[in-house]
């Protein structure tokens, strides 16, 4: 890793504190983003910097009990002086900020550049597959949420997501991996931009679905 990106990584790591959004997550997204960028017309300086910084404000959002902090928006603002100090030109800084602002799933900011689309895709893929399941249960433990819940999804969306499947979770203790799958994860492929990401998504989504099906059977007393 080039020196300037190593410095960005070190700065970002100091801001990250949650096991489901730590530097391991960032580096998985980083490596996957580079894989998705193969054979695409991208500015690798923009993509690498944006990926390393995309969750830099995540801890601040998690620690804001008012729910007013959007880590994508705040992260873009925090990124500017970091990049300026490393002599990134203003044009690249703006592009990096655009990538960070638009990387969230539950947001109205759509990724427009190829770099932003690749970051979005790579970040979303890390919520699926075996690693997605592992991260989901870390999240459950952190928020005292449910290992399993058999919810009426329409009622849940109305009562705990503000009426929209993409709405912000209001009471995290009522959430569960099953609800997350039914309101978000099963729809991720529709949101992805690159063909390679969609192919990876299909396999990882099926893995999660099979796991949750098995979990439900075991919780309800199934032995097969």
N, C-alpha and C positions, 0 to 999 in steps of 0.2 A: 504494500500500500504506500503510495507517495506520501511524502512528509506532510503536505498541507492537509491531506485527508486523514492522516494519522492524528494530526492536531485537532481536527474537527471531531473525530471519534472520541478523543480524550475529553474534550469539552462537553460533548453530548453525554458521555458516560457519567459525568459528575451530576447531571440533572436528572438522571433516571433512577427510580427507586423501587418500582413495582416489578415483581417477578414475571408477570404476564406482559409487561412492557419494559423489559430491561434491555441491556446491550446485546444479549443473546438474540432477542427478537429482532433488534435493529440489524444485526449482522446476517441473520437468516434472510431478512427482506433485502438487504444489500446484495447478497450473493444471488438471490433469485432474480432480482431486478437486472443484474448484469447478464444473467442467462436469458431473460426475456428480451434484452436489448440486442442480442446477437442478430445480425442481418437487418437491423432497423437503423434508420437515420436519426441518430440521437447525439446530443452533446453530453459526453460522458462526465465532464466536469460538473455539469448541472445535475445530472442524474445521481452521481455518487454523493455530492454534497447534500442534495435534498433528501436522499435516503438516510444518510447518517443523522440528519437533523430533524426528521419528520415527527418524532415523538418527544422533542426536547422540552416541550411544555406539558407533557402528559401528567407528571407528578403534581404540577400546579393545578391542573383541572381536577385531579383526584382529591386534592386537599381543599378544594373550594366547596364548602357545604352549601353555598347559595345556588350552585349549578349554573352560574353565569359565565364561567370560563370555558371557552372552546380552545382546546389545545392546538388545533390546526391553525387557527387565526393568531393566537398568541405566539405559537412556535415560529410562524413566519416573521413576526416582528422581532423576536429574540434572535433569529438567524442573521438579520441584517448586520449588526455590529460585529458579530463573529466573522462573517465573510469579508466585511470591509477591512478588518484587521489583518486578514490573510491575503489582502490585495486582489480579491475577486473584483472584476469590473462591474459597474452598476447594472449593466444589461443582464449579466449572468445572475447577479443577486436577485433582480426582479423575477427572472425565470425560476430560480430556486424557490423563492417565496411563493410563486404561483403553484408550484408542485406541492409544497407543504400545506398550503391553504386548502387544496382540493383533494387531499388523500383520504379524507374521512368517508365512511359509508353513509352515516346519518348526517347529511349536510346538503345544503343547496348549492354548494360550489362544485361544479363539474370540472374534471380535468380536461384541458384543451390541448396542450402540447403533448408530443409523444413521450417526453420525459415524465410528465405528470401522469399520463395514462399508465406507463409502466410501473411507476411507484405505487399508484392505486392498486393495480393488479397484483403486484408482489405482496403488498401489505395485506390484501384480502385473502390471498392464498394461505397466509400463515395462520389464519383462523380456521382452516380446514385440515382434514387428514388427521394422522396420529398426533402431530404437534398441536393442532387445533383443539383436540379433545383434552390434551394435557393442560393447555392454557385455560380452557373452559373451567376445569375443576380447580385450578389455582384461583381463578376469579370467584368461583363459588365459595371457597374457603375464606377469601379476603373479605367478601361482602356478606358472609353469613347467609348466603342464598341457598337454594334447594338443589340437592343432587338430582332429584327427579320431581316432576310435577305433571299432573294430568289436567291441563287447563283447557277451557273453551277459548280458543285463540281469539275469536272475535270479541269476546268479553274482556279478555286480557288486554288486547290492543286498546279497547275503549277505556279501560280503567287504569292501565299502568304505562301506556305508551302515548297518551294524549290523543288517541283516536287514529294514529297513523303507524303502520308497521315499522316505518323508519323513524318514528318518534323517539325522543330521549326517555330512557328508563327512569321512572319516577321513584319507585320503591325497589331497590336492588335486591332486597331480601325475598321478594316474591318471584324473582327471575330464576331460570334454570336452563341447563343445556338444551332440553327439549324445546322450550319456548324460543330460545335463541335460534335453534334450527328452523322452526316453523315460521318465525317472523323475519329472519335475516339470511341464515346460512344457505338454505335451499334456493334462495333467489340470487346468490352472488354471481353465478355464471351470467345471468342476464345483464349484470352491471359491468362485466369485464370488457376490456378493449382489444387485447391482443389474442390472436388465435392460439398461440402457444399456452397462454394462461388459461384459456377456456378448456383446452385439452387436459391440463393438469387439474383444473377445477372439477371436471367430471369424475375423475378417479378419486379425488379427495372427498368430494361430497358423498359419493357412494360409500366410502369407508365410514364416514361419520354416521350416515343413515343406518348402516348395518350395526354399528356399535350401539346406537340409541335404541334400535329395535331389540337387541339382545339385552340391554340394560332394563328395558321395560318388562320383558318376559321374566327376568330374574327377580325384579322387584315385586312382580305380581305372583311369584311362587312357581314360575316355570322351571322345569328341570331338563328341557331338551334344547 
